């Protein structure tokens, strides 16, 4: 069921949600409110990711974007039913209403439930102090959605506050898991480490900071790699090297001291999967916070 509105307000939208629930015979059953702040050209992809994530995390999804009309007007749609996991409310702000979006969104938040704010593209320099960001208990950004991803990640690090995370970190979940498992299985004193990533890749920058913090040593980050994402990580010590080299978007070559090379799965995941994973965690990610602090220290050392 989809209802569309032109020149509406939040009271009318809430009545439409209540009416649709009554017609469909459904109850809320929501676990969180997900606010998505997207540009028009990001809207469709963001909506698809939200629908996918909503199948695991039933939510009230509130998508915000700016319209092109000069009139001060709010256009909206409400979507509930079998094809919509949870409730999907889209809000298109026109005219001066673009400057007051938080006052429109606030009445649509589900009471007593966590609120997550996601910016799929460019985000505020300081998400925790943004008017929409202040509504959230968690804030998800994506440095790879910015024109200069590495610079965007550095700005995130300097403005970090509890509740922040970035999908750059989520992209590293399998890299971090494989590296941690490698050192558990083949313990050694790591004396040097190197990360190689594609040019402009923020994930390599953050992986280097995480390794530096975990291993307590400087980590070289080389942005001369090929393709996309992180390509190569090597941890070296007297016993030899632990080396992981991703050859494509699915597999990697793994080597450890005294062992022949073997192929391991290291799949590059899409946006839908990343968002779904991130919504599984609604508390502060302390390891991410420590890694961002390590990134700030690295930046200060090079200034």
C-alpha positions, 0 to 999 in steps of 0.5 A: 500500500502506497499513499502519496501526499503533496503539501502535507504535514506530519500530523496527516502522515501519522494519520495515514500510517495509523489508517494503513495499519488498521486496513492491513491489520498490522501492529508496529513490531518495529525495532528502530527508526532509520533516518536516511538523508540522501540527495536526489541522485542517491535516493533510489539506491538508498531506498533499495538498501533500506528495504533490504536491511528492513527485512532483518531489522523491521524499522520505520524508515524515514527518507529525506531529500530536497525537492526543486520547487520554490514553494515552501512545501512538504511532499511525502509518501507512506508505504506499508504492506507485504512489499515493504518491510516495516514502514517507509516514509519518504519526505521531499522538502521544498523551499525554506523547509529545507532548513528546518527538516529536523522539526518535521522528522521529530514527530515521526520518530518511534517512541522509546526505540533507537534512532539511526541516521544514515548519510549514504553520500556526503555528510556533515563535517560533524554528524553528532552536532548536525540538527538531524544527527542529534536525533540519532543514537547512532550515526552512519556515514560513508566516506566513500560517498564523498568526492575525496574519501580519504579527506572525508574520513580524516574529517570524521576522525577529528570530529568523532563522537560516541555513536558515530560509525562509517561504512568504510569500517564495515567494509573492513570487517572481513579483513580485520577478522582474517588478520586477527584469526591469522595472528591467533593461529600463527602467533608471532611478534610483528615488527613491520606492517604494510597495507596497499590499497587503490588510489583514494581508498579510505578503507586502506587508510583506516585499516592502517590506523587499526593495525597501528593501534592493535600492534603498537607500531607504525604501519605503512599505507601505500595507495598505489594499488590497482582496482578497488579497495584494499589489495594487500596486507603483510605483517612481517616478523623474524619468523616470516610473513603473514600475507594476504593479497586479494586478487579479485572481488571474491578471493584472496591469496593467504600465506603464513610462515612455514605454510604454502599459499592457499586461497581464502574467501574475501568477498567485496560486499554491496551497500545493502549488505553493509547497511544490514550488518551495521544495523545489527549493532546499536551500541557504541563501537569502541574498537572503531573509536580507538581506530579513529583516535589512532588515525588522528594521531597518525595525522598529527605526527605527519603535520 
